[in-house]
Every structure is written in structure tokens, then in C-alpha cells.
Amino acid sequence: MADYNTVYSYAKAIDDGGLVHTQSYVKVSLPVLLTVPLGGWADCSMGGGVPRFNAYVAPQYEFTTMSGTANVGIYSGQDSAGKKYLTSVNMIGGTTATVPATFMLCDYLGFYPLLDCDSLDEQEMIVPSGVAIQRYTDGEGVRAFLVSTAPQSALGEMVIYYTNSAGVPDRVMRVYLQPVNYGQLNVNGAYLALADCRMPLIPLAPGDTGIRSIQKIQMVSAAGGFVCLVLVKPITHFVMAETQSSVEIDFLRQRQPIPQIENGAYLNFIASFGGLTPAAATIRGLLTFLRT
């Protein structure tokens, strides 16, 4: 929970030595979404611009942690011995083919690459000794999404076995895959090619509130290509409704509690676009952080 709930407490934190960092965000290209079905989600970390392109490069199945520094993820300023908060977001851009667009800011914690969507065998995940998520270590609030790193060409179904935030293993998430392009999230709630059931995050098993780690996956039916399973902590979300009118969120005035940002956070957006494709869109934004 944030410590700042009044203008006075926020201003006093700055006056008492808090440091403000404003970071620009520019994406000059974004993953090309399939035109049918509409309304898909894209991983903006896989688009060109600032911060730099993210390719999810690592040995197959091996959990790889993610930390943000400089141009790796949205830079939130120096680490803090106290606390760090996101205080405001401003975003503008896109084209008439991309709005309305919903953006979800996430702290990317790590990923399991090259999950084979053609193989019907069990695929065991690899966690090297001493490697684990470095933030939100108890898994509370941690979620997962699948992003295509080699396009899927058919309908498919995947079963994911994970350890939840209570430490219970062999919990099950089930997700349906559809034909999608590189960089497009592939999380669907029904086994239908044209169903309007795309979602950003894989639904957890009933009663669960987070993920510590992934144990294995198995395709029930092949979809083709490869996906990467990414663990994230959702931070906030907002809608950009028009191309030439910016969305501005001041968390102190409009949306409390103020989101807290962990040291080393790898920040970026996933986004759903209401139109055909965001590929040619340029998205520009500013994010302001307070470090105490």
C-alpha cells in the first residue's frame, strides 16, 4: 500500500529528500496483430523504440529472471533505500486503426522460453539452482501470459502446472490458443477461432491468488509454433480512447493507492487495440516516479 494519500504528504515527501524521475516512452512499431479476430493483446516490449526491443532469448524451458536498468524496460530511476512509487502516466499516439486501446503496465519478473506448441509430450520447465523471481518472491499477485515467439497456425489447448503463492504445487491453469502473429498474446477463454474471448492474463485455478513458479506444460492439441510464458505483476491499467487526445493519470488525485514500484523492476506494457493493427502506430508517453 502507498504511504501517500494527501497532497501534503506527497509534497512533504519530496521536500524531505524524495527524488522525482520522469521517463519517456516511445514505441515506433508494435507487433502486428491478426486482423481476425479483432481486439487481441500485444506485448509492447517486443516493439521497436524506447525502451529497447525484448526478444526473450534464453535456453529452452529455462526460467530467466528480468530486471530493468537504463534502456532495459521502462527506467524508474535509481534504486531506493526507502520506497518508490509511480505517481503519474501520460500517453498519446496511435491511429484510428488502433483506438480505443487498453494499456496494462506490468513488472516483468521472468520467462520460460520456447514452449513447443506442436509437441504433445509433457514439457518440464527448468529452474537453475538459486534462481527464482526476485520481486514479489512469495508469488502473491503474480500472473502469467503466453506470447507468441513463432506464430501459431491452428487452434490448440495447453495445460499448465504451477506452484501457487501458498506454496501448493500441481495447480492447473488451462488456456486455449488461436492462430496469432509474433508478439501477440495468446490467452483465450474458449476453443473457438472467432470467439471474442481474448484476455491478457491466464486465469488461475479457483481460490488461487498468485504464482511462484511453473512446473510443466502439456499441449492437449497442437497449435504450431512456439510461445514464451511470462510471469508478471500487474501494476495499473488505463484506456487511450482517441488518437490526438492524451490520457493522463495522476494517481494521487484520481486513482489511489499510488502504485509502489520495486527496486529492479522491469516495466513495460501489454496492450489491447480496438482496431486492426498497431504496427504502424507511434505511441509516446511519460511516466513519473517518486523515490524516497
N, C-alpha and C positions, 0 to 999 in steps of 0.2 A: 504494500500500500504506500502511496505517496505521502510525504510529510507536509506538503504544501496544499492548503485548502482555502487560503485567503490571499488577496493581493499583498497585504502587509507581510505575511510570512514568506512569500515568494521574493518580494523586494528586499527583505531583510537578509535572506539567504545570499543574494547577490552582493549586498553591501558588506556582509560579514566575510567575504572572501570567495564566494561562489564564482565560477567562471562560465561564461556563455560561449558556446561554439555553434556557428551556423554553417551547415554543409550543403553544397549544391548537389543536385541530382539531375542528370541529363541522359536520356536514352534516345539515340538517334535511329535505332532499329530494334524491333522486338520480334519474338518468334512468330512465324506465320501460322495462324490458326486455319484449320479446315473450314471452308465456308458452310459446310453442312456436317454436323449440326451447328447452329449458331450458339453464342453465349459461352464458349469454352473459356477455360482459365489458362494463363500462360505464366511461365517462370521468368520474371523480368531480369533475374540475374544472368540469364542466357541471352540477353540482348546487348548490342554494342553501345558504348558510351562510358559514362562515369556514374558508378564505379565500373571497373573493367569486367569484361566477359568472363563468365564462370562455366567451365566445361565439365565439371565433375569427373576429373581424371584421378583414378586410383585403381589398384588391383581388384579384379572381380570379386565381389561379395565382401570385401574388407571394409569394415567401418572406418571412416575417415572423419576426424573432427574438423570443424570450421571455426576460424577466429578472424575477426576483422581488424585490419590495420591499414592505414594510409588509403590506397585505392582498392583494397580488397574488401568489398562490402561498403555500405554507407558509413563513412567515418563519423563516429560520435564524439570525437575529442579524446584527450588523454584519459588514461585510467584514473579513477578517483579513489582516494583512501576513504572517502565518505560514501556518497551516493550520486547517481547520475540519472537524469530524467529527460524525457522528450517533452518539450514544452509547447512546440507548435509545428505545424506542417502546412506548406503551401504547394499546390500542384496545378499546372496548366499545360495545355497542349492537346495532342491528338487530332483526329479528323472527324468529319461527320460519320465516317465508317466505323469509328471506334467507341463513340459515346452513346449512351452513358456507360461509364466504366467504374467498376468497383476495385479498389486497391486494398490489399491487406499487407501491412508491414509485419515482417516476421524476423525473429532472431534464428538464423540457420545454425543448428547445433552440430550436424554431421550427416553423412550419407553412406548408403550401401550401393555401390555402382554395378552396372551391367547385369541386372537381373534378366535372365533369358526367358522371354515370353513365348518361345517356341517349345521349350523343354517341358515335359510333363513330369519330370523327376523332382523329388524334393531338392531344394537348393538351400544348403546350410550357410548362414552368414558367418563371417569370420571377424572376431574381435581380438586384435593383438593384445598381448599381455600388458596390463597397465593402461589400456586405452578405454576411455568412457566419455560420455558427454561432460563437458567442462563447465557448463552453466545449467541451472535447474537440475542439479545432479540427482534429485530424488524422482525426477520424471513427472512431477505434478504439473499439469497443464501442457505437457509436451505432446505434440500431434505429429502426424505423418502425411506426406503426399507422395504420389508417383509422378515423375516427369519423364517424358519420352526422350531417350538419347539416340534411338534408332527407330523410325516411325513404325507404329502398329498398323496392320493392314486388315485385321479381322476382329470380330467380336471375341472376347475371351473372359475368363474368370480366374481370379487369383485369391488364394487363401494365405493369410499372413499370420504367423505365430509370434507372439511378443510377450515380454515381461512388463507388467503394468507398474504404475507408480507405487503400489503397495508391495512390490517385490514378488508378485504371483506370476509364475511362468505359464506358458502354453495357453495364454489368452488368444482369442481368434478374432481377426478382422477379415471381412470378405469384401472384395471390391471387383467391379466389372470394368473391363477395358473395352474401348471402342477404337476404330481407326483414327489416329491423330498424327500430327506432324511433330518434328523435332522441337523440343522446348515447350510443348503443350502438356499441361497436367492431364493425367488420365485417371480420374477418380469419378466413378459413375455409380448411381444407385439402382440401376436396372439393366437387364440384359437385352437392351434394345438399341439399335443403331441410331434411331432418330428421336429417342425419348429425351425430353427436356429435364434431365436428371443429373446434370453435371454439378459437381461440388468441389470445393478447394481441398478439403481435408478428409482423410479416410475415417469413417465412423468407427468409434471404439466399441468394444464389447460392452453389453449392458452393465452399468454400475461403475465402469472404469472412468478415471479422470486424468489419465496420463500414461506415457510410455517411457520406460527406462532403456529398453533395447529390443532389437528384433532378433529372433532365434532362427527362423527359416521361413521360406515361402514355397508354395507349390501352385503351379498352374493347373486348373481343372480342365480348361480348354485353351488351346494355343491361340495367341493373338498376333504373333510375329514381332520381330524387332527386340529392342532392349529398353528397359526403364531403369531409372535410378530412384531408390526410396530415400526420401529426405526427412529427417527429424527437425521440427521447428517449434518454436514457442511463439504463437501469435501475440503481437503487441497491440495493434489497433487497426482500424479499417475506416474507409471513407469512400464516398461516391463523387466522381467527377462527371457532372451532368452535361456540361456544354464545352465546346472546343475553345472558345475565346473568353471564358469566364472562369477564373481560378477558384479552386476550392481552398478554403483557409480554415484551419482548425487551431484554435487557441485552447489548449486543454484546461488551463486554469479557469477560464470563463465558460467554456462550452461542454467539456467532457471530462469530468473527474471520475476516478482518481487519475492524477498525472502518471503516465506510464513510466515505470522505472526501467532503466537500461543497465544490463550487467556489463562489467568490465570485459573487454574482449569480444563483445557482441558482433556477430556477422549479420548486418542488417540489409535486407532488400525486400522487394515487393513481389507478391504474386498478384495477378490481376485478371478480372473477367471483363471482356469487352462486349458491349451490346450489339456492335455491328459486325462486319465481315472479318476484317483482319487489321491488326495494329502494325503490320510490318513496316509501312512507310511513315508511321506516326513518329513525331518527336515529342517526347514528354519531358518537361522541365519542372523542377521543384526545389524547394528549400526546406531543410529540417533544422530546427534549433534545439540544442541540448544545454542543460544546466548541470554543471559539475560542482559538488560541494565538498 
